[in-house]
Amino acid sequence: MASVTLELLSKYGWLLALVSQLFLGWVGWSLKKQFVTREDYGKDAKRFVDELEALEKRLDDFHRRMERAEGRLDDMPSQTEIHELSVALEKLSGELGRVVERVEASNVNQSRLERVMDRVETYLLTNNGGIQR
């Protein structure tokens, strides 16, 4: 029996070695797929740390922008102040209308005075200064 085993081993040993090598290769490949190597872990850890730092920078930038926006909103007038400004503008508009009416009335009076002054000037020029001799 031992001679038969040796004979089979010498005849088909290469096949047994090939099958065992394929099996061991498959086991190694499966283990590599199943578990992470230190090198791969280091690469992934560095990538995760870099991504985390980038996210922290973006978050800091977002906070700065939010603080700026909040500061601008604090400087803006409130709804009450805007309403008060609107009411004040309406009052000012009404007062301006009254001023325009007064200016127009003054223009009418001024044109009347100019006509009177023109008549007086014409009289004085045509009658030797208004002196009668």
Helices and strands as residue ranges (DSSP letters): H 2-34, H 38-75, H 79-126, G 128-130
